[in-house]
Amino acid sequence: MVPGRYRALFRGRPAPDEPARRRRLDAVDVHGGVATAAMTLRHGADTFTDVFLLIRADAGRWIANKAYHRHT
C-alpha cells in the first residue's frame, strides 16, 4: 500500500461511539525504516488485537498494512 493510502480511508472524525472504546499500545519494534506496533482495542463486547506494519516516509511513519485478531 502506498504511504498515506490507509490513512485516507478515515475522514479525520472520531466514530460516534469513540468515548466507549478503549485502547492500549502493547509493543513497538523499530528496525531502521520499518517498524511494527501491536495494540489492544476494546470495542463493545469484542476485543481486537491489531498488528501494524509501519514504514518511514515523508518525515513520519505510515501504516503500510494492518492485521487483526478478534476475541469475542
Summary of the structure (lengths in Angstrom):
residues: 72
radius of gyration: 13.3
end to end distance: 29.1
largest distance: 37.7
contacts: 148
relative contact order: 0.24
helix: 8%
strand: 61%
